[in-house]
Amino acid sequence: MSDDEIELNLDTQARRLSELDDIITAALNDEEPAVDLPETSRRQSYEELTEYNKQLRLERGWDEVDLDQALTARQREAWEEWLTKHRLQWRSSDFLAVGAAGVIGLLSSWFDSTIDTAVRDRLRNLTETSIVQNWEAAGKRLPVDHMGPGFGGRAHRVKSAGHDLGRPIEALRQVMQGEFRGVRWENGIPCAVACDGFRGPMPLTEAALRLSQHLLADVVTPMSLPIPGMSLLYESDSEALRKFALHAYSGLGNGTGWNLRSGIATPSMTVIVVEVLMRTYVHAEAFHRTGTAKLDWPEQRRRTELLLAAHGLVSAISLGKVAARMAAHQAVGDTVRVLHPSHIRHANIPALLRTGTLAATVISDAYRASRIPSARSWDDLVVSTAQPWQLDLVDRFEECSDSYCDLVLPLRDVD
């Protein structure tokens, strides 16, 4: 008994039932049936049924086996839904694609400082352009650039809310009121500082425009802008967090710290490259296999899994470089030295965030698949099939049939 014979028999029986249904419908409507119902022996073995079906298919011209036609619309919908319950297995090419993404992540992590230096030098040339100089002129004498005691130095942008993209409301409020506000720590005691004498007050629209121009002019400088939220760490009660925020942003040299360019913009290039590579591979492979680049839900789940593996690999490599820097820094000299906070810039924060969102999507897809009903067991199918034949009406019909046979058959024998 081969799988081909089973499919052939199922398809043939479905076609025969469809013909029977058409004959019954025609009889009820007093119409001539389109086809005659072939007669068969009452009982057939599986081999006899198979041979009969093959001969019937030759007579009817049924060349193709299409099991989908044997299903009703509801059954077909349930079947397609059940297929989406199972995740697709990875192919060998999938592992190669993830490996290629890992190579890109390895190269970007290995040369991240070189890439950031090249980007920094390119952006520095923009400071000499007329448009950036106009931005600088429009943003002069704003309270966010206060450089008084406790707020000056190379890392002054991390010491207040004015240059923190994570605190735009406070920055706008200071520009609108023309007053600088910050927190200065003296002997472990926070002191609130407020200074006026700057440009202002001004309406909201003008304040937003001038602040935007000021920040755009600062973002292309070597020190760039701090990571959003870093000023909150500098104003926190923890001395360790304040030192971390200050030294991570200032770095070991001008522009070598953890800032918006080195921590987000430059690593985002790697995330974009990996994203484009994996998506192109998945859709191109689907187009080669099915003739369309559109993905169904199981294929989308597989794409999400591949993206998660690729970005997770890039994230692991970047964190590995941070750990390697830590080990190398502590091994220098006779005494153990503390890791400089600026080494955190080697961690690919955008890849870590993307990995987290993809992991949440994979979990959500798995939960959605678990809500799809499972296939019925053979025992359930047998019980559901046998139930109609266990009704009282069937027993009464069989009793009537037996009575009829007991009455008619002897009379026929007499004739």
C-alpha positions in Angstrom: 0.0 0.0 0.0 1.7 3.1 -1.2 1.0 6.8 -0.4 0.2 7.4 -4.1 -2.5 4.7 -4.1 -4.1 6.1 -0.9 -4.3 9.6 -2.4 -5.6 8.1 -5.7 -8.4 6.2 -3.8 -9.3 9.2 -1.7 -9.6 11.5 -4.7 -11.6 8.9 -6.6 -14.0 8.3 -3.8 -14.5 12.1 -3.4 -15.3 12.4 -7.1 -17.8 9.4 -6.9 -19.5 11.0 -3.9 -19.8 14.3 -5.8 -21.3 12.4 -8.8 -23.8 10.7 -6.4 -24.7 14.0 -4.9 -25.4 15.4 -8.4 -27.5 12.4 -9.3 -29.6 12.8 -6.2 -30.1 16.5 -6.8 -31.1 15.9 -10.4 -33.6 13.2 -9.2 -35.2 15.6 -6.7 -35.5 18.2 -9.4 -37.0 15.7 -11.9 -34.1 16.2 -14.2 -31.9 13.7 -16.1 -28.6 13.0 -14.3 -25.5 14.2 -16.2 -23.7 10.9 -15.6 -24.7 7.3 -14.7 -23.7 5.9 -11.4 -21.4 2.9 -12.0 -22.3 -0.4 -10.4 -19.9 -2.2 -8.2 -19.9 -5.4 -6.2 -21.2 -5.0 -2.6 -17.9 -5.9 -1.0 -14.4 -5.1 -2.3 -11.0 -5.7 -0.9 -8.6 -2.8 -0.9 -6.7 -4.2 -3.9 -10.0 -4.7 -5.8 -11.1 -1.1 -4.9 -7.8 0.3 -6.1 -8.0 -1.6 -9.5 -11.6 -0.5 -9.9 -10.8 3.1 -9.2 -7.9 3.1 -11.6 -10.1 1.8 -14.4 -12.8 4.3 -13.5 -10.4 7.1 -13.7 -9.3 6.1 -17.2 -12.9 6.1 -18.3 -13.8 9.4 -16.7 -10.5 11.1 -17.7 -9.5 11.9 -14.1 -5.8 12.4 -14.6 -4.9 14.7 -11.7 -5.2 13.9 -8.0 -6.5 17.0 -6.2 -7.3 16.2 -2.6 -8.2 19.9 -1.9 -11.3 19.4 -4.0 -12.5 16.7 -1.6 -12.7 19.2 1.2 -15.4 21.7 2.0 -14.7 25.4 2.3 -14.8 25.1 6.1 -12.6 22.0 6.1 -10.1 23.7 3.8 -10.0 26.7 6.1 -9.4 24.5 9.1 -6.7 22.6 7.2 -4.9 25.8 6.2 -5.2 27.1 9.8 -3.8 23.9 11.2 -0.8 24.1 8.8 0.1 27.5 10.3 0.4 25.9 13.8 3.7 24.3 13.0 6.9 26.3 12.5 9.0 25.6 9.4 12.2 23.8 9.8 15.4 25.7 8.8 17.2 24.8 5.6 20.9 24.6 5.2 20.9 27.9 3.3 19.2 29.5 6.4 22.2 28.7 8.5 24.6 30.0 5.9 22.6 33.3 5.7 22.8 33.7 9.5 26.5 32.9 9.4 27.0 35.6 6.8 25.2 38.1 9.1 27.5 36.9 11.9 30.6 37.7 9.7 29.2 41.2 9.1 28.7 41.7 12.8 32.2 40.4 13.5 33.8 42.8 11.1 31.7 45.8 12.2 32.6 45.0 15.9 36.2 44.6 15.1 36.5 47.8 13.2 33.9 49.8 15.1 36.4 52.4 16.3 37.8 52.8 12.9 34.4 53.2 11.3 33.3 55.7 14.0 36.5 57.8 13.5 35.8 57.9 9.7 32.2 59.0 10.4 33.3 61.6 12.9 35.8 63.1 10.5 33.2 63.2 7.7 30.7 65.0 10.1 33.4 67.4 11.2 33.7 68.7 7.7 30.0 69.6 7.8 30.7 72.2 10.6 32.3 74.4 8.0 29.3 74.5 5.8 27.1 77.6 5.7 23.9 75.7 6.8 25.5 74.4 10.0 27.1 77.8 10.7 23.6 79.3 10.3 22.3 76.7 12.8 25.0 77.7 15.2 24.2 81.3 14.9 20.5 80.7 15.5 21.2 78.7 18.6 23.6 81.1 20.3 23.0 82.4 23.8 20.5 79.7 24.7 20.4 78.6 28.4 21.2 75.0 27.5 24.8 76.1 26.7 25.4 77.4 30.3 29.1 76.8 31.1 29.2 78.0 34.7 31.0 76.3 37.7 30.2 72.6 37.8 28.7 72.7 34.3 31.6 73.4 32.0 34.3 71.2 30.4 34.4 68.9 27.4 31.5 66.8 28.7 29.2 69.8 29.6 26.4 68.5 27.4 25.8 65.5 29.7 25.5 67.7 32.8 22.1 69.2 32.2 18.9 68.5 30.4 19.4 70.9 27.5 21.3 68.5 25.2 19.5 65.4 26.3 17.1 64.1 23.6 15.4 62.1 26.3 14.2 65.3 28.2 12.8 67.6 25.4 10.1 69.1 27.6 12.6 70.4 30.2 15.0 71.7 27.5 12.1 73.5 25.8 10.9 75.0 29.0 14.4 76.5 29.8 14.7 78.0 26.3 11.2 79.5 26.4 11.8 81.0 29.8 15.4 82.0 29.1 16.6 80.4 32.3 19.1 77.6 32.9 18.3 75.0 35.5 20.5 72.1 36.7 21.9 70.2 39.6 25.5 70.6 40.9 26.9 68.2 43.4 29.1 69.6 46.1 30.6 67.1 48.6 27.9 64.6 47.8 25.1 67.2 48.3 22.9 68.2 45.4 22.5 71.9 44.8 19.9 73.3 42.5 21.3 75.9 40.2 19.3 78.5 38.2 20.8 81.2 36.0 19.2 83.8 33.7 20.5 86.4 31.3 20.1 84.3 28.2 18.1 84.9 25.1 14.4 84.8 25.9 11.7 84.5 26.8 10.2 83.3 23.5 7.1 81.5 22.3 7.0 77.7 21.9 7.4 77.6 18.1 10.5 79.8 18.1 12.0 78.0 21.1 11.5 74.6 19.4 13.0 75.9 16.2 16.1 77.4 17.8 16.6 74.4 20.1 16.4 72.1 17.1 19.0 74.1 15.2 21.3 74.2 18.2 21.1 70.4 18.6 21.6 69.7 14.9 24.7 71.9 15.0 26.0 70.0 18.0 25.3 66.5 16.7 27.9 66.8 13.9 30.7 67.9 16.3 33.2 65.3 17.5 31.6 65.1 21.0 28.1 64.8 19.4 25.2 64.5 21.8 24.9 62.2 24.9 22.9 59.1 24.8 19.2 60.0 25.6 18.7 59.8 29.4 22.4 60.1 30.4 21.8 63.5 32.1 19.4 61.8 34.5 22.2 59.4 35.5 24.5 62.4 36.1 21.9 64.0 38.4 21.2 60.8 40.3 22.0 60.2 44.0 24.5 57.4 43.1 28.0 58.6 42.8 28.9 55.6 40.7 26.2 56.4 38.2 27.3 60.0 38.0 30.9 59.0 37.3 29.8 56.5 34.7 27.7 59.0 32.8 30.5 61.6 32.9 33.4 59.4 31.9 31.4 57.3 29.4 30.5 60.4 27.5 33.8 62.2 27.8 35.8 59.1 26.8 39.6 58.8 26.7 39.9 61.6 24.1 37.8 64.2 22.3 35.0 62.4 20.6 36.0 58.9 21.7 33.2 58.5 24.3 29.8 56.9 24.2 27.6 59.4 22.4 24.7 59.5 20.0 27.0 58.9 17.0 29.2 56.1 18.4 26.5 54.4 20.4 23.4 54.6 18.2 24.1 56.1 14.7 27.2 54.1 13.7 26.0 50.7 15.2 22.6 51.2 13.5 24.4 50.9 10.1 25.2 47.3 11.0 21.6 46.6 12.1 20.3 48.0 8.8 22.8 45.9 6.7 21.8 42.7 8.6 18.1 43.5 8.3 18.4 44.1 4.5 20.5 41.0 4.0 18.2 38.6 5.8 15.0 40.0 4.4 16.4 40.0 0.8 17.5 36.4 1.3 14.1 35.2 2.7 12.0 36.9 0.0 14.3 35.9 -2.9 14.3 32.3 -1.7 10.5 32.4 -1.5 10.3 33.9 -5.0 12.6 31.2 -6.4 10.5 28.5 -4.8 6.9 29.7 -5.3 7.2 32.4 -8.0 6.1 35.2 -5.6 7.9 37.1 -2.9 4.9 37.3 -0.7 5.2 35.3 2.5 2.4 33.4 4.4 2.3 33.4 8.1 4.6 30.3 8.6 7.2 31.9 6.3 6.9 35.1 8.2 7.5 33.2 11.5 10.6 31.7 9.9 11.8 35.1 8.7 11.4 36.5 12.3 13.4 33.5 13.6 16.2 34.1 11.1 16.3 37.9 12.0 16.4 37.0 15.7 19.3 34.6 15.2 21.2 37.1 13.0 20.8 40.2 15.3 21.3 38.0 18.4 24.6 36.9 16.9 25.7 40.5 16.2 24.7 41.5 19.7 26.7 38.6 21.2 29.8 39.5 19.2 29.6 43.2 20.3 29.2 42.2 24.0 32.1 39.8 23.5 34.3 42.7 22.4 33.2 44.7 25.6 34.3 41.7 27.7 37.5 41.4 25.8 38.3 45.1 26.3 37.6 44.6 30.0 39.9 41.7 30.3 42.7 43.5 28.3 42.3 46.7 30.3 42.6 44.8 33.6 45.6 42.9 32.4 47.7 46.0 31.8 50.3 46.8 34.4 51.1 45.1 37.7 47.9 46.3 39.4 44.3 45.6 38.4 42.8 48.7 36.8 39.2 49.6 36.6 37.5 49.3 33.2 36.9 52.7 31.7 33.2 53.4 31.2 33.7 54.6 27.6 34.4 51.0 26.5 30.6 50.4 26.6 30.5 52.1 23.2 31.6 48.8 21.7 28.2 47.3 22.7 25.8 47.4 19.8 22.8 48.9 21.6 20.5 49.1 18.4 21.2 45.4 17.8 20.4 44.5 21.4 17.1 46.5 21.2 16.2 44.8 17.9 17.0 41.4 19.3 14.7 42.1 22.3 11.8 43.1 20.0 12.3 40.1 17.7 12.4 37.8 20.8 9.0 39.2 21.9 7.6 38.6 18.4 8.8 35.0 18.4 7.1 34.4 21.7 3.9 36.1 20.6 3.9 33.9 17.4 4.4 30.7 19.4 1.6 31.7 21.7 -0.7 32.4 18.7 0.2 29.1 17.2 -0.6 27.3 20.5 -4.1 28.7 20.4 -4.8 27.0 17.1 -6.7 23.7 17.7 -4.7 20.5 17.3 -5.5 17.8 14.8 -8.1 15.3 16.0 -6.8 11.9 17.0 -7.7 8.7 15.2 -9.9 7.6 18.1 -11.8 10.9 17.9 -12.3 10.4 14.2 -13.5 6.8 14.7 -16.0 7.8 17.4 -17.3 10.8 15.4 -17.8 8.5 12.4 -19.5 5.8 14.3 -21.9 8.0 16.2 -24.5 8.3 13.4 -24.7 4.5 13.2 -25.4 4.2 16.9 -28.7 6.2 16.8 -32.0 4.6 17.6 -33.3 5.4 14.1 -30.6 3.3 12.6 -31.6 0.3 14.8 -35.2 0.7 13.8 -34.3 0.8 10.2 -32.2 -2.3 10.5 -35.1 -4.1 12.3 -37.5 -3.1 9.5 -35.0 -4.3 6.9 -34.6 -7.6 8.6 -38.4 -8.0 8.8 -38.8 -7.2 5.1 -36.1 -9.7 4.1 -37.8 -12.4 6.3 -41.1 -11.8 4.5 -40.1 -11.2 0.9 -37.2 -13.6 0.3 -39.2 -16.7 1.0 -42.0 -15.6 -1.4 -39.4 -14.9 -4.1 -38.0 -18.4 -3.6 -41.5 -19.9 -4.0 -42.0 -18.0 -7.3 
